[in-house]
Amino acid sequence: MSAEFTAFLKNYKVLGLAVAFILGLYLGLLVQALVKDLILPIIGIPLSSMGNLTSLTEEFAGQTFAVGDFLNAVITFIIVAFVIFLVVKIAKRYKIE
């Protein structure tokens, strides 16, 4: 049983997968902080009449829509997707699989 488990860890590169998952998780948190604390305030400068974009909400039919949170999530997704694209492009260039 121990030998099978060791073979499983080696064959499926579980340690590398775990490291990539943890790094990806914290990369996402880093980008989320970047968007919330730096990018949205910069976008909000010309739109200063709207206040803090992260807390921007819209009321419709008695419901509150958190538009600022959605904007934060969209910008975060775009940045994370772009960073992943760059990492994959660099890895392919250097033939890292």
N, C-alpha and C positions, 0 to 999 in steps of 0.2 A: 504494500500500500504506500509506503514512504517513497519507494523508487518511482511508482506511477505518478505520485503527486509532484515529485521533483521534475520528472519528464514533462508533465503538464505545464509547469511553470516555465521551463526552458523552451518548449515547443511553441507555446502561445505568447511568449514574451510578456507575461503578466506584469512583471515589475516595471517594464517600460511603459506599458499601458497605464498603470497606476500613476506613474510619475507624470505622464502626459495629461492625464485627467486632472490631477491636482494643479499642475501648472496652468492648464486651460481654465480651470475654475478661478484661480487667482488673477489670471490675465483678464477675464471677464469682469471681475470686481474692480480691477485697476482701471479698465476702460470706462466702466460705469461711473466711477468717481471722476475721471477726466471729463466725461460728458456733463455730469451734473454740476461739478464745481468750476469748470473752466469754459467749456464750449457753449453751454446754454446761457451763461451770463454774457458771453461775447455776442451771441445771437440776440440777446435781450437788450443790448445797448441801443440799437436803433429803434427797438420796440419798447422803449422805457415806459410808455404809457400803460403797457400791459402788466407791469410788475415782474415778479419772479416767474419765469417760464416753467420751472419745475413744479410749482404749485398752481399752475393755471388750470382752472376748472370752468366748465360750461354747464349751465342749468337748462334742462329741456323737459317739459312735461313732468315736473317734480322730481326728476332724476339728475344726479350730478355725474358728469363725465370728466375724468381726470385726464385732460388733454395733455398737460405738461408731463405726466408720468409716461404717457404713450409716446410723446415726442422724445423723451429721454431714452426709452427702450428702442425706438427706431434708430436713433443716431448711434446708440451703443452697438446695436446689431450690425450696422453698416461698418463701423470701425473694426469690430472683432472679425467680421467676414473679410475685410480688406487685409488685416494683419495675417489671418490664416492663409489667404491667397498668396501674400508675399512670402510667408514661411515655406509653403509648398513649392512656389516658384524657385526659391533659393535652393531648397533641398533637391529639386530636380536638376538644377544647373550643376550642382556638385555631386550628383548621382548618389544622394543619401536616401536610402529606402527605409 
